Amino acid sequence: MFTIEEVARLFGFELADSRLITGVEFDSRKIKAGNLFIPLAGARDGHTFIQQAIDNGAIATLWSRQTEQPTGIAVIFVEDCLKAMQKIATFYRTICAPKVVAITGSNGKTTTKDFTASVLAQAFKTYKTQGNYNNEIGMPYTILHMPKETEVLVLEMGMDHAGDLTTLSMIAQPDVAAITMIGEAHIENLGSREGIAQGKMEITAGLAASGHLFVPCDEPLLESLLRSVSQSVTTFGIDAGNLSAHIIEEQAKQTTFSLNGQQYSIPLLGKYNVKNALIAYGIGSLLGVNAEQIGRGLTNVKVTQNRTQWLECANGTRILSDVYNANPTAMGLVLDSFGKLPVQGRRFAVLADMLELGPQSSEMHAAMANHIHENYNGLFLVGEQMDYLAKELTKRGSDIPLQLYDATELPALISDLQQLLQPADMLLLKGSNGMKLAEVVAALVPSSSNE
């Protein structure tokens, strides 16, 4: 990757050590021969694991302690190991010099990352964020693990607070950036959807002057913010925007749409996933991927698990699992799409609390009633906040059967579902990761049935 001497020089030290660093790790258990160890502060201080790192083959370490300097390893002193890791990531990105694509959004950024990487991989040596390594630790870690021959790097960028994306964008210095949507995720920290929109626009902080930004055409909160953007901007949407897709057909495991006179298919449900695919289309076209290659990339995408994943119970009941995260916009979209699918039996939904919504949480949960119609045969609501949805449905005179569960009553929910579900039924599960609906999915679905 680079030499110990080169890393030391980044921090103002002259260290005559020309040994090549073969990799970078902050987990001492993952260290291999020739690696650089980065002792981050977490639940335990990474400095305390230096001996394990040495034993596993580390040849150099960053070090922010003033005392207890280790022996038997090259030591590079820094003030802050995390910031130093970020600086090394920027250095390595400069060495490899790939085109960098940055993707953020309140929902859909992981799926969009997967679509974009799949499209670009048809024409370039492409590396993408693994899993959801999208924060101030995970994103530089991703950069430091891309193969040196990488031609295009696709980075997912997450945020919890104002300023987060500025930091990530300055580290990555993207050539292309995209915002999937403005929802309500982390509104508790950012105060309002306006605050979220401003936070998402921070992705342009490190965007190249000649760069390109993709944004949804149906988000009025971005309009005024885009006036200060000097880079090229492309909008996307359904039957609207610079990239305008027309939905031809929606099925459980496939959505077909047309764009610029050609037809494309994605192996996912929903208009919202077509919007994610439009970003991949736009970025692919911008970088020179042809229409045939784009179509192949969209059709053959391998999507990170736990995002709108179809599974099957032991008795044949089909389950749409979307339990990794949740905000009102995302929950409304999936309820709308799931509610339109043809079903031979009955249609049920398990909905759990959406977390970190702040003072307006009760109203946002109650508003989910706008997305639940008589085509649902029963609802299972989990958590304190979902009680507001139950009350709203009752207020509107809905006769959809409701069952309420405390967050601690998942075993009872699992038992009730196992007794209720029949082979021809369909079940949606949606909620924040902290509500642990993944445990319900695991209980209902044999491990071998993952699709």
Long-range contacts (C-beta under 8 A, 24 or more apart in sequence): 1-92, 1-95, 1-144, 1-148, 2-91, 2-92, 2-95, 4-36, 4-59, 4-60, 4-74, 4-76, 6-91, 7-36, 7-60, 7-76, 7-88, 7-91, 8-74, 8-76, 10-84, 10-87, 10-88, 10-91, 11-76, 11-77, 11-78, 11-84, 11-87, 13-76, 13-77, 15-74, 15-76, 17-60, 17-74, 19-59, 19-60, 19-74, 21-59, 21-60, 23-144, 23-145, 24-85, 24-88, 24-141, 24-144, 24-145, 25-53, 26-85, 26-137, 26-141, 28-52, 28-53, 28-56, 28-58, 29-56, 31-56, 31-57, 31-58, 32-56, 32-57, 33-57, 33-59, 34-59, 35-59, 36-60, 36-61, 36-62, 36-88, 37-61, 37-62, 37-73, 38-62, 38-81, 38-84, 38-85, 39-63, 39-64, 39-81, 40-81, 40-82, 40-85, 40-137, 41-81, 41-82, 46-81, 82-136, 82-137, 85-137, 85-140, 85-141, 85-144, 86-136, 86-140, 86-167, 86-171, 88-140, 88-144, 89-139, 89-140, 89-141, 89-143, 89-144, 89-171, 90-140, 90-143, 90-171, 90-172, 90-173, 92-143, 92-144, 93-143, 93-153, 93-172, 93-173, 95-148, 96-146, 96-148, 96-149, 96-150, 96-153, 98-127, 98-146, 98-150, 98-151, 98-152, 98-153, 99-124, 99-151, 99-152, 99-153, 99-175, 99-176, 99-287, 100-152, 100-153, 100-155, 100-172, 100-173, 100-174, 100-175, 100-176, 101-152, 101-153, 101-154, 101-155, 101-174, 101-175, 101-176, 101-177, 101-178, 101-283, 102-155, 102-157, 102-168, 102-169, 102-172, 102-174, 102-176, 102-177, 102-178, 102-203, 102-207, 103-154, 103-155, 103-156, 103-157, 103-177, 103-178, 103-180, 103-279, 104-156, 104-157, 104-158, 104-159, 104-165, 104-177, 104-178, 104-179, 104-180, 104-200, 104-203, 105-178, 105-179, 105-180, 105-181, 105-182, 105-183, 105-200, 106-180, 106-181, 106-182, 106-183, 106-184, 106-185, 106-196, 106-200, 106-327, 106-329, 106-330, 107-180, 107-181, 107-183, 107-185, 107-272, 107-325, 107-327, 107-329, 107-330, 107-333, 108-180, 108-181, 108-272, 108-273, 108-275, 108-276, 108-330, 109-134, 109-156, 109-157, 109-158, 109-180, 110-134, 110-156, 110-303, 110-304, 110-307, 111-268, 111-273, 111-276, 111-303, 111-304, 111-307, 111-308, 112-178, 112-180, 112-276, 112-279, 112-280, 113-154, 113-155, 113-156, 113-304, 114-301, 114-302, 114-303, 114-304, 115-266, 115-276, 115-277, 115-279, 115-280, 115-297, 115-298, 115-301, 116-154, 116-178, 116-279, 116-280, 116-283, 116-284, 117-154, 118-280, 118-297, 118-298, 118-300, 118-301, 118-302, 119-280, 119-281, 119-283, 119-284, 119-289, 119-293, 119-294, 119-297, 119-298, 120-152, 120-154, 120-283, 120-284, 120-287, 120-289, 120-297, 121-297, 122-284, 122-289, 122-293, 122-294, 122-296, 122-297, 123-284, 123-287, 123-288, 123-289, 123-290, 123-293, 124-151, 124-152, 124-287, 125-149, 125-150, 125-151, 125-152, 126-150, 126-151, 126-152, 126-153, 126-154, 127-152, 127-153, 127-154, 128-153, 128-154, 128-155, 128-156, 129-154, 129-155, 129-156, 131-304, 132-156, 132-158, 132-304, 134-158, 135-160, 135-164, 135-168, 136-164, 136-167, 136-168, 139-168, 139-171, 139-172, 140-171, 143-171, 143-172, 152-287, 157-203, 159-186, 159-199, 159-200, 159-202, 160-186, 160-189, 161-186, 161-189, 161-190, 161-199, 162-189, 162-190, 162-195, 162-198, 162-199, 162-202, 163-202, 164-199, 164-202, 165-199, 165-200, 165-202, 165-203, 165-205, 166-202, 166-205, 166-206, 168-203, 169-202, 169-203, 169-204, 169-205, 169-206, 169-207, 170-205, 170-206, 171-206, 172-206, 173-206, 173-207, 173-208, 174-203, 174-206, 174-207, 174-208, 174-211, 175-207, 175-208, 175-210, 175-211, 175-212, 176-211, 176-212, 176-213, 176-214, 176-283, 176-286, 176-287, 177-203, 177-204, 177-207, 177-211, 177-212, 177-213, 177-214, 178-213, 178-214, 178-215, 178-279, 178-282, 178-283, 179-203, 179-213, 179-214, 179-215, 179-216, 179-222, 180-216, 180-275, 180-276, 180-279, 181-216, 181-219, 181-272, 181-275, 181-329, 182-216, 182-219, 182-221, 182-222, 183-327, 183-328, 183-329, 183-330, 184-327, 184-328, 184-329, 184-354, 184-357, 184-364, 185-325, 185-327, 185-356, 186-356, 187-327, 187-356, 187-357, 187-358, 187-360, 188-356, 188-357, 188-358, 189-356, 191-358, 193-221, 194-221, 197-221, 197-222, 197-225, 198-225, 201-225, 201-226, 201-229, 204-229, 204-231, 207-231, 212-286, 214-243, 214-279, 214-282, 214-283, 216-241, 216-275, 217-241, 217-242, 234-282, 236-275, 236-278, 236-279, 236-282, 237-275, 237-278, 238-271, 238-274, 238-275, 241-278, 243-278, 243-281, 243-282, 245-274, 245-275, 245-277, 245-278, 247-271, 247-274, 250-337, 250-340, 250-341, 251-341, 252-310, 252-318, 252-320, 252-341, 253-310, 260-291, 262-291, 262-295, 264-294, 264-295, 264-298, 264-299, 265-295, 265-298, 265-299, 266-298, 266-299, 266-301, 267-299, 267-301, 267-303, 268-303, 268-308, 269-308, 269-320, 269-337, 269-338, 269-341, 270-308, 270-333, 270-334, 270-337, 271-333, 271-337, 272-330, 272-333, 272-334, 272-337, 273-308, 305-450, 306-438, 308-334, 309-450, 309-451, 310-451, 311-441, 311-444, 311-445, 311-449, 311-450, 311-451, 312-445, 312-449, 312-451, 313-421, 313-427, 313-444, 313-445, 313-449, 314-444, 314-445, 314-446, 314-449, 315-421, 315-422, 315-423, 316-423, 316-424, 317-421, 317-422, 317-423, 317-424, 317-425, 317-426, 317-427, 317-444, 318-425, 318-426, 318-427, 319-426, 319-427, 319-428, 319-429, 319-441, 319-444, 319-445, 320-426, 320-427, 320-428, 320-429, 321-429, 321-437, 321-438, 321-441, 321-445, 322-428, 322-429, 322-430, 323-352, 323-429, 323-430, 323-431, 323-433, 323-435, 323-437, 323-438, 323-440, 323-441, 324-433, 325-432, 325-433, 326-352, 326-354, 326-355, 326-430, 326-431, 326-432, 327-354, 327-357, 328-354, 328-357, 328-364, 328-365, 328-367, 328-368, 331-368, 331-371, 331-430, 332-367, 332-368, 332-370, 332-371, 334-428, 334-430, 335-368, 335-371, 335-372, 335-428, 335-430, 336-371, 338-426, 338-428, 339-371, 339-372, 339-373, 339-375, 339-376, 340-375, 341-426, 343-424, 343-425, 343-426, 344-424, 345-422, 345-423, 345-424, 345-425, 345-426, 346-377, 346-378, 346-422, 346-424, 346-425, 346-426, 347-375, 347-376, 347-377, 347-425, 347-426, 347-428, 348-376, 348-377, 348-378, 348-379, 348-380, 348-420, 348-421, 348-425, 348-426, 348-427, 348-428, 349-376, 349-378, 349-379, 349-380, 349-427, 349-428, 349-429, 349-430, 350-379, 350-380, 350-381, 350-382, 350-413, 350-417, 350-427, 350-428, 350-429, 350-430, 350-431, 350-437, 350-440, 351-379, 351-380, 351-381, 351-382, 351-386, 351-389, 351-430, 351-431, 352-381, 352-382, 352-383, 352-386, 352-407, 352-429, 352-430, 352-431, 352-432, 352-435, 352-437, 353-382, 353-383, 353-384, 353-385, 353-386, 353-407, 353-431, 353-432, 353-435, 354-385, 354-431, 354-432, 355-432, 355-434, 355-435, 356-432, 357-385, 361-385, 362-388, 363-388, 365-389, 366-391, 366-392, 367-392, 368-392, 369-393, 369-396, 369-398, 372-398, 372-400, 374-398, 374-399, 374-400, 376-400, 377-401, 378-402, 378-403, 378-420, 379-403, 380-405, 380-413, 380-416, 380-417, 381-405, 382-406, 382-407, 382-409, 382-410, 382-413, 382-431, 382-435, 382-437, 383-407, 383-431, 383-435, 407-435, 407-436, 410-436, 410-439, 410-440, 413-440, 414-439, 414-440, 414-443, 414-444, 417-444, 418-443, 418-444
